[in-house]
Amino acid sequence: MTKKPTKKKPPTLKAIALGIRIRTQREHLGFTQDKLAGMIGVSENAITQYESGRSSPRRERIGALAQALGKSIGWLLTGNEPEEEVKAQTESERDALIAMRELPPEQQDFIVKMIQGLKK
């Protein structure tokens, strides 16, 4: 009996983008895949699959994943957090927030430390 080759579908662009958001935020928080997996009740392999775009979290895991990553469900699914822009009090704050989002997490951390240093 020969095995029939399985044809797996390649990851979609949406799944890849979701995976990148998960990985970037996980690394930003200093979590290992194993730690994040434990926080939301899945295996480390599941996190690997999410981050690669080969699999997406089940609907019932989305809330727990967003909470563990300290982000909104909207951000997790789309990458957008318009409510944060609304919270900005001035045009300068909004511009700074938009500019920060275009930076990698380590540069965002550096900018925050610079701003905190200015307050001293």
Backbone atoms as SQL, in Angstrom:
CREATE TABLE atoms (id INTEGER PRIMARY KEY, chain TEXT, resi INTEGER, resn TEXT, atom TEXT, x REAL, y REAL, z REAL);
INSERT INTO atoms VALUES
  (1, 'A', 1, 'MET', 'N', 0.841, -1.171, 0.000),
  (2, 'A', 1, 'MET', 'CA', 0.000, 0.000, 0.000),
  (3, 'A', 1, 'MET', 'C', 0.891, 1.241, 0.000),
  (4, 'A', 2, 'THR', 'N', 0.731, 2.086, -0.983),
  (5, 'A', 2, 'THR', 'CA', 1.536, 3.304, -1.053),
  (6, 'A', 2, 'THR', 'C', 0.747, 4.477, -0.505),
  (7, 'A', 3, 'LYS', 'N', 1.479, 5.344, 0.121),
  (8, 'A', 3, 'LYS', 'CA', 0.848, 6.548, 0.663),
  (9, 'A', 3, 'LYS', 'C', 0.609, 7.561, -0.438),
  (10, 'A', 4, 'LYS', 'N', -0.527, 8.172, -0.374),
  (11, 'A', 4, 'LYS', 'CA', -0.856, 9.230, -1.319),
  (12, 'A', 4, 'LYS', 'C', -0.224, 10.526, -0.816),
  (13, 'A', 5, 'PRO', 'N', 0.545, 11.210, -1.649),
  (14, 'A', 5, 'PRO', 'CA', 1.162, 12.449, -1.174),
  (15, 'A', 5, 'PRO', 'C', 0.089, 13.491, -0.831),
  (16, 'A', 6, 'THR', 'N', 0.290, 14.126, 0.317),
  (17, 'A', 6, 'THR', 'CA', -0.659, 15.162, 0.714),
  (18, 'A', 6, 'THR', 'C', -0.206, 16.492, 0.128),
  (19, 'A', 7, 'LYS', 'N', -1.174, 17.235, -0.329),
  (20, 'A', 7, 'LYS', 'CA', -0.876, 18.557, -0.875),
  (21, 'A', 7, 'LYS', 'C', -1.334, 19.595, 0.128),
  (22, 'A', 8, 'LYS', 'N', -0.386, 20.119, 0.872),
  (23, 'A', 8, 'LYS', 'CA', -0.723, 21.163, 1.831),
  (24, 'A', 8, 'LYS', 'C', -0.750, 22.497, 1.106),
  (25, 'A', 9, 'LYS', 'N', -1.720, 23.295, 1.506),
  (26, 'A', 9, 'LYS', 'CA', -1.815, 24.626, 0.920),
  (27, 'A', 9, 'LYS', 'C', -0.711, 25.499, 1.510),
  (28, 'A', 10, 'PRO', 'N', -0.117, 26.353, 0.685),
  (29, 'A', 10, 'PRO', 'CA', 0.889, 27.273, 1.233),
  (30, 'A', 10, 'PRO', 'C', 0.216, 28.300, 2.136),
  (31, 'A', 11, 'PRO', 'N', 0.979, 28.845, 3.089),
  (32, 'A', 11, 'PRO', 'CA', 0.399, 29.855, 3.982),
  (33, 'A', 11, 'PRO', 'C', -0.128, 31.049, 3.186),
  (34, 'A', 12, 'THR', 'N', -1.231, 31.598, 3.648),
  (35, 'A', 12, 'THR', 'CA', -1.780, 32.792, 3.015),
  (36, 'A', 12, 'THR', 'C', -1.021, 34.023, 3.508),
  (37, 'A', 13, 'LEU', 'N', -1.113, 35.104, 2.777),
  (38, 'A', 13, 'LEU', 'CA', -0.460, 36.348, 3.198),
  (39, 'A', 13, 'LEU', 'C', -1.014, 36.822, 4.532),
  (40, 'A', 14, 'LYS', 'N', -2.297, 36.637, 4.738),
  (41, 'A', 14, 'LYS', 'CA', -2.936, 37.036, 5.995),
  (42, 'A', 14, 'LYS', 'C', -2.374, 36.227, 7.167),
  (43, 'A', 15, 'ALA', 'N', -2.221, 34.919, 6.977),
  (44, 'A', 15, 'ALA', 'CA', -1.673, 34.059, 8.031),
  (45, 'A', 15, 'ALA', 'C', -0.209, 34.397, 8.307),
  (46, 'A', 16, 'ILE', 'N', 0.540, 34.703, 7.264),
  (47, 'A', 16, 'ILE', 'CA', 1.947, 35.076, 7.440),
  (48, 'A', 16, 'ILE', 'C', 2.045, 36.382, 8.216),
  (49, 'A', 17, 'ALA', 'N', 1.212, 37.362, 7.875),
  (50, 'A', 17, 'ALA', 'CA', 1.227, 38.650, 8.578),
  (51, 'A', 17, 'ALA', 'C', 0.849, 38.471, 10.048),
  (52, 'A', 18, 'LEU', 'N', -0.138, 37.639, 10.329),
  (53, 'A', 18, 'LEU', 'CA', -0.523, 37.340, 11.703),
  (54, 'A', 18, 'LEU', 'C', 0.652, 36.713, 12.443),
  (55, 'A', 19, 'GLY', 'N', 1.310, 35.769, 11.809),
  (56, 'A', 19, 'GLY', 'CA', 2.461, 35.103, 12.409),
  (57, 'A', 19, 'GLY', 'C', 3.597, 36.064, 12.723),
  (58, 'A', 20, 'ILE', 'N', 3.833, 36.998, 11.838),
  (59, 'A', 20, 'ILE', 'CA', 4.885, 37.994, 12.063),
  (60, 'A', 20, 'ILE', 'C', 4.533, 38.869, 13.260),
  (61, 'A', 21, 'ARG', 'N', 3.260, 39.265, 13.359),
  (62, 'A', 21, 'ARG', 'CA', 2.843, 40.067, 14.522),
  (63, 'A', 21, 'ARG', 'C', 3.033, 39.293, 15.819),
  (64, 'A', 22, 'ILE', 'N', 2.640, 38.019, 15.811),
  (65, 'A', 22, 'ILE', 'CA', 2.784, 37.194, 17.011),
  (66, 'A', 22, 'ILE', 'C', 4.259, 37.085, 17.398),
  (67, 'A', 23, 'ARG', 'N', 5.106, 36.715, 16.432),
  (68, 'A', 23, 'ARG', 'CA', 6.532, 36.531, 16.726),
  (69, 'A', 23, 'ARG', 'C', 7.181, 37.834, 17.194),
  (70, 'A', 24, 'THR', 'N', 6.909, 38.924, 16.505),
  (71, 'A', 24, 'THR', 'CA', 7.523, 40.205, 16.853),
  (72, 'A', 24, 'THR', 'C', 7.142, 40.634, 18.264),
  (73, 'A', 25, 'GLN', 'N', 5.857, 40.527, 18.592),
  (74, 'A', 25, 'GLN', 'CA', 5.412, 40.937, 19.928),
  (75, 'A', 25, 'GLN', 'C', 5.931, 39.972, 20.993),
  (76, 'A', 26, 'ARG', 'N', 5.949, 38.682, 20.692),
  (77, 'A', 26, 'ARG', 'CA', 6.481, 37.694, 21.643),
  (78, 'A', 26, 'ARG', 'C', 7.936, 38.000, 21.963),
  (79, 'A', 27, 'GLU', 'N', 8.723, 38.258, 20.928),
  (80, 'A', 27, 'GLU', 'CA', 10.142, 38.581, 21.131),
  (81, 'A', 27, 'GLU', 'C', 10.295, 39.911, 21.855),
  (82, 'A', 28, 'HIS', 'N', 9.451, 40.870, 21.535),
  (83, 'A', 28, 'HIS', 'CA', 9.483, 42.172, 22.199),
  (84, 'A', 28, 'HIS', 'C', 9.267, 42.006, 23.706),
  (85, 'A', 29, 'LEU', 'N', 8.388, 41.099, 24.073),
  (86, 'A', 29, 'LEU', 'CA', 8.098, 40.851, 25.485),
  (87, 'A', 29, 'LEU', 'C', 9.128, 39.933, 26.149),
  (88, 'A', 30, 'GLY', 'N', 10.010, 39.355, 25.345),
  (89, 'A', 30, 'GLY', 'CA', 11.034, 38.460, 25.884),
  (90, 'A', 30, 'GLY', 'C', 10.525, 37.061, 26.186),
  (91, 'A', 31, 'PHE', 'N', 9.414, 36.667, 25.575),
  (92, 'A', 31, 'PHE', 'CA', 8.845, 35.345, 25.800),
  (93, 'A', 31, 'PHE', 'C', 9.454, 34.337, 24.835),
  (94, 'A', 32, 'THR', 'N', 9.660, 33.127, 25.313),
  (95, 'A', 32, 'THR', 'CA', 10.005, 32.026, 24.418),
  (96, 'A', 32, 'THR', 'C', 8.701, 31.499, 23.827),
  (97, 'A', 33, 'GLN', 'N', 8.817, 30.707, 22.787),
  (98, 'A', 33, 'GLN', 'CA', 7.615, 30.086, 22.229),
  (99, 'A', 33, 'GLN', 'C', 6.968, 29.193, 23.272),
  (100, 'A', 34, 'ASP', 'N', 7.782, 28.501, 24.055),
  (101, 'A', 34, 'ASP', 'CA', 7.272, 27.608, 25.086),
  (102, 'A', 34, 'ASP', 'C', 6.492, 28.384, 26.151),
  (103, 'A', 35, 'LYS', 'N', 7.016, 29.536, 26.565),
  (104, 'A', 35, 'LYS', 'CA', 6.330, 30.334, 27.580),
  (105, 'A', 35, 'LYS', 'C', 4.978, 30.826, 27.055),
  (106, 'A', 36, 'LEU', 'N', 4.966, 31.358, 25.840),
  (107, 'A', 36, 'LEU', 'CA', 3.707, 31.836, 25.261),
  (108, 'A', 36, 'LEU', 'C', 2.718, 30.680, 25.119),
  (109, 'A', 37, 'ALA', 'N', 3.201, 29.535, 24.691),
  (110, 'A', 37, 'ALA', 'CA', 2.338, 28.359, 24.547),
  (111, 'A', 37, 'ALA', 'C', 1.685, 28.007, 25.879),
  (112, 'A', 38, 'GLY', 'N', 2.472, 28.007, 26.943),
  (113, 'A', 38, 'GLY', 'CA', 1.939, 27.694, 28.260),
  (114, 'A', 38, 'GLY', 'C', 0.910, 28.702, 28.726),
  (115, 'A', 39, 'MET', 'N', 1.113, 29.959, 28.356),
  (116, 'A', 39, 'MET', 'CA', 0.186, 31.018, 28.766),
  (117, 'A', 39, 'MET', 'C', -1.195, 30.859, 28.132),
  (118, 'A', 40, 'ILE', 'N', -1.239, 30.292, 26.936),
  (119, 'A', 40, 'ILE', 'CA', -2.538, 30.197, 26.249),
  (120, 'A', 40, 'ILE', 'C', -3.040, 28.751, 26.110),
  (121, 'A', 41, 'GLY', 'N', -2.273, 27.812, 26.654),
  (122, 'A', 41, 'GLY', 'CA', -2.740, 26.428, 26.672),
  (123, 'A', 41, 'GLY', 'C', -2.614, 25.668, 25.374),
  (124, 'A', 42, 'VAL', 'N', -1.531, 25.923, 24.635),
  (125, 'A', 42, 'VAL', 'CA', -1.259, 25.160, 23.414),
  (126, 'A', 42, 'VAL', 'C', 0.170, 24.633, 23.480),
  (127, 'A', 43, 'SER', 'N', 0.551, 23.847, 22.520),
  (128, 'A', 43, 'SER', 'CA', 1.914, 23.322, 22.481),
  (129, 'A', 43, 'SER', 'C', 2.873, 24.358, 21.883),
  (130, 'A', 44, 'GLU', 'N', 4.144, 24.162, 22.158),
  (131, 'A', 44, 'GLU', 'CA', 5.165, 25.032, 21.554),
  (132, 'A', 44, 'GLU', 'C', 5.104, 24.923, 20.027),
  (133, 'A', 45, 'ASN', 'N', 4.828, 23.716, 19.534),
  (134, 'A', 45, 'ASN', 'CA', 4.720, 23.519, 18.089),
  (135, 'A', 45, 'ASN', 'C', 3.577, 24.354, 17.504),
  (136, 'A', 46, 'ALA', 'N', 2.489, 24.513, 18.266),
  (137, 'A', 46, 'ALA', 'CA', 1.377, 25.334, 17.773),
  (138, 'A', 46, 'ALA', 'C', 1.843, 26.776, 17.564),
  (139, 'A', 47, 'ILE', 'N', 2.637, 27.296, 18.502),
  (140, 'A', 47, 'ILE', 'CA', 3.157, 28.661, 18.364),
  (141, 'A', 47, 'ILE', 'C', 4.060, 28.749, 17.135),
  (142, 'A', 48, 'THR', 'N', 4.894, 27.736, 16.946),
  (143, 'A', 48, 'THR', 'CA', 5.761, 27.692, 15.758),
  (144, 'A', 48, 'THR', 'C', 4.912, 27.736, 14.484),
  (145, 'A', 49, 'GLN', 'N', 3.835, 26.971, 14.479),
  (146, 'A', 49, 'GLN', 'CA', 2.942, 26.937, 13.315),
  (147, 'A', 49, 'GLN', 'C', 2.269, 28.290, 13.093),
  (148, 'A', 50, 'TYR', 'N', 1.821, 28.943, 14.186),
  (149, 'A', 50, 'TYR', 'CA', 1.201, 30.266, 14.063),
  (150, 'A', 50, 'TYR', 'C', 2.196, 31.259, 13.476),
  (151, 'A', 51, 'GLU', 'N', 3.410, 31.269, 14.038),
  (152, 'A', 51, 'GLU', 'CA', 4.402, 32.262, 13.633),
  (153, 'A', 51, 'GLU', 'C', 4.863, 32.079, 12.194),
  (154, 'A', 52, 'SER', 'N', 4.820, 30.860, 11.697),
  (155, 'A', 52, 'SER', 'CA', 5.226, 30.608, 10.310),
  (156, 'A', 52, 'SER', 'C', 4.089, 30.838, 9.322),
  (157, 'A', 53, 'GLY', 'N', 2.877, 30.962, 9.845),
  (158, 'A', 53, 'GLY', 'CA', 1.722, 31.132, 8.963),
  (159, 'A', 53, 'GLY', 'C', 1.153, 29.827, 8.454),
  (160, 'A', 54, 'ARG', 'N', 1.738, 28.703, 8.882),
  (161, 'A', 54, 'ARG', 'CA', 1.237, 27.397, 8.426),
  (162, 'A', 54, 'ARG', 'C', -0.075, 27.019, 9.106),
  (163, 'A', 55, 'SER', 'N', -0.359, 27.685, 10.221),
  (164, 'A', 55, 'SER', 'CA', -1.594, 27.436, 10.961),
  (165, 'A', 55, 'SER', 'C', -1.999, 28.742, 11.626),
  (166, 'A', 56, 'SER', 'N', -3.274, 28.898, 11.869),
  (167, 'A', 56, 'SER', 'CA', -3.763, 30.082, 12.575),
  (168, 'A', 56, 'SER', 'C', -4.433, 29.627, 13.863),
  (169, 'A', 57, 'PRO', 'N', -4.385, 30.477, 14.886),
  (170, 'A', 57, 'PRO', 'CA', -5.018, 30.084, 16.145),
  (171, 'A', 57, 'PRO', 'C', -6.524, 29.895, 15.969),
  (172, 'A', 58, 'ARG', 'N', -7.065, 28.956, 16.703),
  (173, 'A', 58, 'ARG', 'CA', -8.517, 28.756, 16.684),
  (174, 'A', 58, 'ARG', 'C', -9.189, 29.970, 17.292),
  (175, 'A', 59, 'ARG', 'N', -10.417, 30.172, 16.898),
  (176, 'A', 59, 'ARG', 'CA', -11.183, 31.329, 17.360),
  (177, 'A', 59, 'ARG', 'C', -11.176, 31.455, 18.874),
  (178, 'A', 60, 'GLU', 'N', -11.296, 30.342, 19.583),
  (179, 'A', 60, 'GLU', 'CA', -11.358, 30.389, 21.040),
  (180, 'A', 60, 'GLU', 'C', -10.019, 30.729, 21.687),
  (181, 'A', 61, 'ARG', 'N', -8.936, 30.711, 20.928),
  (182, 'A', 61, 'ARG', 'CA', -7.605, 31.045, 21.456),
  (183, 'A', 61, 'ARG', 'C', -7.208, 32.503, 21.177),
  (184, 'A', 62, 'ILE', 'N', -7.898, 33.167, 20.282),
  (185, 'A', 62, 'ILE', 'CA', -7.517, 34.517, 19.862),
  (186, 'A', 62, 'ILE', 'C', -7.481, 35.487, 21.046),
  (187, 'A', 63, 'GLY', 'N', -8.509, 35.467, 21.875),
  (188, 'A', 63, 'GLY', 'CA', -8.566, 36.373, 23.024),
  (189, 'A', 63, 'GLY', 'C', -7.418, 36.145, 23.990),
  (190, 'A', 64, 'ALA', 'N', -7.150, 34.883, 24.306),
  (191, 'A', 64, 'ALA', 'CA', -6.063, 34.551, 25.228),
  (192, 'A', 64, 'ALA', 'C', -4.713, 34.946, 24.635),
  (193, 'A', 65, 'LEU', 'N', -4.556, 34.747, 23.340),
  (194, 'A', 65, 'LEU', 'CA', -3.299, 35.104, 22.679),
  (195, 'A', 65, 'LEU', 'C', -3.095, 36.611, 22.692),
  (196, 'A', 66, 'ALA', 'N', -4.134, 37.365, 22.366),
  (197, 'A', 66, 'ALA', 'CA', -4.036, 38.825, 22.387),
  (198, 'A', 66, 'ALA', 'C', -3.700, 39.311, 23.795),
  (199, 'A', 67, 'GLN', 'N', -4.361, 38.738, 24.795),
  (200, 'A', 67, 'GLN', 'CA', -4.103, 39.140, 26.181),
  (201, 'A', 67, 'GLN', 'C', -2.671, 38.812, 26.589),
  (202, 'A', 68, 'ALA', 'N', -2.199, 37.627, 26.269),
  (203, 'A', 68, 'ALA', 'CA', -0.833, 37.222, 26.616),
  (204, 'A', 68, 'ALA', 'C', 0.194, 38.154, 25.969),
  (205, 'A', 69, 'LEU', 'N', -0.116, 38.630, 24.763),
  (206, 'A', 69, 'LEU', 'CA', 0.805, 39.517, 24.051),
  (207, 'A', 69, 'LEU', 'C', 0.609, 40.983, 24.431),
  (208, 'A', 70, 'GLY', 'N', -0.407, 41.261, 25.255),
  (209, 'A', 70, 'GLY', 'CA', -0.656, 42.633, 25.691),
  (210, 'A', 70, 'GLY', 'C', -1.185, 43.524, 24.580),
  (211, 'A', 71, 'LYS', 'N', -1.909, 42.933, 23.656),
  (212, 'A', 71, 'LYS', 'CA', -2.447, 43.666, 22.516),
  (213, 'A', 71, 'LYS', 'C', -3.942, 43.410, 22.396),
  (214, 'A', 72, 'SER', 'N', -4.597, 44.189, 21.568),
  (215, 'A', 72, 'SER', 'CA', -6.023, 43.988, 21.338),
  (216, 'A', 72, 'SER', 'C', -6.225, 42.885, 20.302),
  (217, 'A', 73, 'ILE', 'N', -7.426, 42.326, 20.304),
  (218, 'A', 73, 'ILE', 'CA', -7.768, 41.332, 19.293),
  (219, 'A', 73, 'ILE', 'C', -7.708, 41.972, 17.909),
  (220, 'A', 74, 'GLY', 'N', -8.157, 43.217, 17.815),
  (221, 'A', 74, 'GLY', 'CA', -8.093, 43.927, 16.532),
  (222, 'A', 74, 'GLY', 'C', -6.682, 44.026, 16.003),
  (223, 'A', 75, 'TRP', 'N', -5.739, 44.350, 16.890),
  (224, 'A', 75, 'TRP', 'CA', -4.341, 44.434, 16.456),
  (225, 'A', 75, 'TRP', 'C', -3.850, 43.074, 16.025),
  (226, 'A', 76, 'LEU', 'N', -4.162, 42.053, 16.809),
  (227, 'A', 76, 'LEU', 'CA', -3.693, 40.714, 16.491),
  (228, 'A', 76, 'LEU', 'C', -4.164, 40.281, 15.112),
  (229, 'A', 77, 'LEU', 'N', -5.422, 40.557, 14.810),
  (230, 'A', 77, 'LEU', 'CA', -5.990, 40.111, 13.534),
  (231, 'A', 77, 'LEU', 'C', -5.648, 41.004, 12.356),
  (232, 'A', 78, 'THR', 'N', -5.464, 42.303, 12.599),
  (233, 'A', 78, 'THR', 'CA', -5.272, 43.228, 11.476),
  (234, 'A', 78, 'THR', 'C', -3.964, 44.011, 11.509),
  (235, 'A', 79, 'GLY', 'N', -3.378, 44.120, 12.694),
  (236, 'A', 79, 'GLY', 'CA', -2.177, 44.951, 12.827),
  (237, 'A', 79, 'GLY', 'C', -2.507, 46.404, 13.122),
  (238, 'A', 80, 'ASN', 'N', -3.789, 46.752, 13.143),
  (239, 'A', 80, 'ASN', 'CA', -4.210, 48.131, 13.395),
  (240, 'A', 80, 'ASN', 'C', -4.751, 48.275, 14.806),
  (241, 'A', 81, 'GLU', 'N', -4.450, 49.401, 15.407),
  (242, 'A', 81, 'GLU', 'CA', -5.009, 49.739, 16.707),
  (243, 'A', 81, 'GLU', 'C', -5.467, 51.185, 16.675),
  (244, 'A', 82, 'PRO', 'N', -6.534, 51.463, 15.949),
  (245, 'A', 82, 'PRO', 'CA', -6.975, 52.849, 15.825),
  (246, 'A', 82, 'PRO', 'C', -7.341, 53.473, 17.158),
  (247, 'A', 83, 'GLU', 'N', -7.781, 52.663, 18.138),
  (248, 'A', 83, 'GLU', 'CA', -8.141, 53.247, 19.418),
  (249, 'A', 83, 'GLU', 'C', -6.955, 53.909, 20.107),
  (250, 'A', 84, 'GLU', 'N', -5.734, 53.448, 19.839),
  (251, 'A', 84, 'GLU', 'CA', -4.553, 54.076, 20.416),
  (252, 'A', 84, 'GLU', 'C', -4.335, 55.465, 19.827),
  (253, 'A', 85, 'GLU', 'N', -4.597, 55.609, 18.538),
  (254, 'A', 85, 'GLU', 'CA', -4.462, 56.926, 17.918),
  (255, 'A', 85, 'GLU', 'C', -5.501, 57.882, 18.479),
  (256, 'A', 86, 'VAL', 'N', -6.672, 57.395, 18.758),
  (257, 'A', 86, 'VAL', 'CA', -7.722, 58.239, 19.303),
  (258, 'A', 86, 'VAL', 'C', -7.338, 58.726, 20.699),
  (259, 'A', 87, 'LYS', 'N', -6.649, 57.885, 21.469),
  (260, 'A', 87, 'LYS', 'CA', -6.245, 58.246, 22.825),
  (261, 'A', 87, 'LYS', 'C', -5.174, 59.330, 22.841),
  (262, 'A', 88, 'ALA', 'N', -4.431, 59.487, 21.750),
  (263, 'A', 88, 'ALA', 'CA', -3.392, 60.510, 21.704),
  (264, 'A', 88, 'ALA', 'C', -4.038, 61.882, 21.918),
  (265, 'A', 89, 'GLN', 'N', -3.421, 62.696, 22.751),
  (266, 'A', 89, 'GLN', 'CA', -4.012, 63.971, 23.135),
  (267, 'A', 89, 'GLN', 'C', -3.692, 65.106, 22.168),
  (268, 'A', 90, 'THR', 'N', -2.587, 65.043, 21.526),
  (269, 'A', 90, 'THR', 'CA', -2.192, 66.127, 20.629),
  (270, 'A', 90, 'THR', 'C', -1.790, 65.554, 19.272),
  (271, 'A', 91, 'GLU', 'N', -1.663, 66.437, 18.295),
  (272, 'A', 91, 'GLU', 'CA', -1.219, 66.002, 16.969),
  (273, 'A', 91, 'GLU', 'C', 0.197, 65.458, 17.038),
  (274, 'A', 92, 'SER', 'N', 1.056, 66.085, 17.872),
  (275, 'A', 92, 'SER', 'CA', 2.434, 65.604, 18.027),
  (276, 'A', 92, 'SER', 'C', 2.466, 64.186, 18.589),
  (277, 'A', 93, 'GLU', 'N', 1.598, 63.906, 19.577),
  (278, 'A', 93, 'GLU', 'CA', 1.543, 62.562, 20.144),
  (279, 'A', 93, 'GLU', 'C', 1.106, 61.547, 19.085),
  (280, 'A', 94, 'ARG', 'N', 0.106, 61.921, 18.303),
  (281, 'A', 94, 'ARG', 'CA', -0.378, 61.021, 17.249),
  (282, 'A', 94, 'ARG', 'C', 0.715, 60.757, 16.231),
  (283, 'A', 95, 'ASP', 'N', 1.430, 61.801, 15.812),
  (284, 'A', 95, 'ASP', 'CA', 2.509, 61.643, 14.841),
  (285, 'A', 95, 'ASP', 'C', 3.619, 60.757, 15.391),
  (286, 'A', 96, 'ALA', 'N', 3.952, 60.958, 16.679),
  (287, 'A', 96, 'ALA', 'CA', 4.999, 60.149, 17.313),
  (288, 'A', 96, 'ALA', 'C', 4.576, 58.680, 17.374),
  (289, 'A', 97, 'LEU', 'N', 3.318, 58.426, 17.711),
  (290, 'A', 97, 'LEU', 'CA', 2.797, 57.070, 17.796),
  (291, 'A', 97, 'LEU', 'C', 2.844, 56.383, 16.434),
  (292, 'A', 98, 'ILE', 'N', 2.427, 57.082, 15.419),
  (293, 'A', 98, 'ILE', 'CA', 2.442, 56.515, 14.065),
  (294, 'A', 98, 'ILE', 'C', 3.879, 56.204, 13.638),
  (295, 'A', 99, 'ALA', 'N', 4.807, 57.119, 13.900),
  (296, 'A', 99, 'ALA', 'CA', 6.214, 56.909, 13.539),
  (297, 'A', 99, 'ALA', 'C', 6.813, 55.733, 14.311),
  (298, 'A', 100, 'MET', 'N', 6.473, 55.613, 15.597),
  (299, 'A', 100, 'MET', 'CA', 7.008, 54.516, 16.416),
  (300, 'A', 100, 'MET', 'C', 6.571, 53.161, 15.889),
  (301, 'A', 101, 'ARG', 'N', 5.360, 53.068, 15.406),
  (302, 'A', 101, 'ARG', 'CA', 4.843, 51.784, 14.919),
  (303, 'A', 101, 'ARG', 'C', 5.600, 51.276, 13.703),
  (304, 'A', 102, 'GLU', 'N', 6.278, 52.157, 13.010),
  (305, 'A', 102, 'GLU', 'CA', 7.031, 51.743, 11.829),
  (306, 'A', 102, 'GLU', 'C', 8.424, 51.233, 12.179),
  (307, 'A', 103, 'LEU', 'N', 8.807, 51.356, 13.447),
  (308, 'A', 103, 'LEU', 'CA', 10.125, 50.923, 13.901),
  (309, 'A', 103, 'LEU', 'C', 10.068, 49.499, 14.445),
  (310, 'A', 104, 'PRO', 'N', 11.193, 48.773, 14.362),
  (311, 'A', 104, 'PRO', 'CA', 11.240, 47.455, 14.997),
  (312, 'A', 104, 'PRO', 'C', 11.173, 47.612, 16.524),
  (313, 'A', 105, 'PRO', 'N', 10.730, 46.573, 17.245),
  (314, 'A', 105, 'PRO', 'CA', 10.542, 46.668, 18.694),
  (315, 'A', 105, 'PRO', 'C', 11.758, 47.181, 19.467),
  (316, 'A', 106, 'GLU', 'N', 12.974, 46.756, 19.091),
  (317, 'A', 106, 'GLU', 'CA', 14.150, 47.200, 19.840),
  (318, 'A', 106, 'GLU', 'C', 14.384, 48.712, 19.673),
  (319, 'A', 107, 'GLN', 'N', 14.060, 49.250, 18.509),
  (320, 'A', 107, 'GLN', 'CA', 14.195, 50.692, 18.319),
  (321, 'A', 107, 'GLN', 'C', 13.082, 51.436, 19.058),
  (322, 'A', 108, 'GLN', 'N', 11.895, 50.836, 19.140),
  (323, 'A', 108, 'GLN', 'CA', 10.818, 51.441, 19.915),
  (324, 'A', 108, 'GLN', 'C', 11.232, 51.548, 21.384),
  (325, 'A', 109, 'ASP', 'N', 11.833, 50.476, 21.911),
  (326, 'A', 109, 'ASP', 'CA', 12.295, 50.488, 23.301),
  (327, 'A', 109, 'ASP', 'C', 13.327, 51.594, 23.514),
  (328, 'A', 110, 'PHE', 'N', 14.228, 51.759, 22.559),
  (329, 'A', 110, 'PHE', 'CA', 15.260, 52.791, 22.651),
  (330, 'A', 110, 'PHE', 'C', 14.632, 54.182, 22.698),
  (331, 'A', 111, 'ILE', 'N', 13.643, 54.426, 21.847),
  (332, 'A', 111, 'ILE', 'CA', 12.967, 55.725, 21.811),
  (333, 'A', 111, 'ILE', 'C', 12.268, 55.998, 23.143),
  (334, 'A', 112, 'VAL', 'N', 11.585, 54.991, 23.681),
  (335, 'A', 112, 'VAL', 'CA', 10.904, 55.173, 24.972),
  (336, 'A', 112, 'VAL', 'C', 11.917, 55.513, 26.052),
  (337, 'A', 113, 'LYS', 'N', 13.054, 54.828, 26.084),
  (338, 'A', 113, 'LYS', 'CA', 14.095, 55.126, 27.092),
  (339, 'A', 113, 'LYS', 'C', 14.650, 56.526, 26.912),
  (340, 'A', 114, 'MET', 'N', 14.794, 56.948, 25.660),
  (341, 'A', 114, 'MET', 'CA', 15.264, 58.331, 25.410),
  (342, 'A', 114, 'MET', 'C', 14.279, 59.343, 25.988),
  (343, 'A', 115, 'ILE', 'N', 13.005, 59.118, 25.722),
  (344, 'A', 115, 'ILE', 'CA', 11.979, 60.048, 26.223),
  (345, 'A', 115, 'ILE', 'C', 11.971, 60.057, 27.745),
  (346, 'A', 116, 'GLN', 'N', 12.071, 58.875, 28.340),
  (347, 'A', 116, 'GLN', 'CA', 12.108, 58.808, 29.796),
  (348, 'A', 116, 'GLN', 'C', 13.333, 59.507, 30.351),
  (349, 'A', 117, 'GLY', 'N', 14.447, 59.425, 29.641),
  (350, 'A', 117, 'GLY', 'CA', 15.670, 60.098, 30.053),
  (351, 'A', 117, 'GLY', 'C', 15.547, 61.623, 30.010),
  (352, 'A', 118, 'LEU', 'N', 14.736, 62.122, 29.090),
  (353, 'A', 118, 'LEU', 'CA', 14.523, 63.554, 28.987),
  (354, 'A', 118, 'LEU', 'C', 13.757, 64.117, 30.189),
  (355, 'A', 119, 'LYS', 'N', 12.976, 63.267, 30.834),
  (356, 'A', 119, 'LYS', 'CA', 12.163, 63.711, 31.965),
  (357, 'A', 119, 'LYS', 'C', 13.004, 63.920, 33.230),
  (358, 'A', 120, 'LYS', 'N', 14.194, 63.376, 33.268),
  (359, 'A', 120, 'LYS', 'CA', 15.019, 63.451, 34.477),
  (360, 'A', 120, 'LYS', 'C', 15.784, 64.735, 34.581);
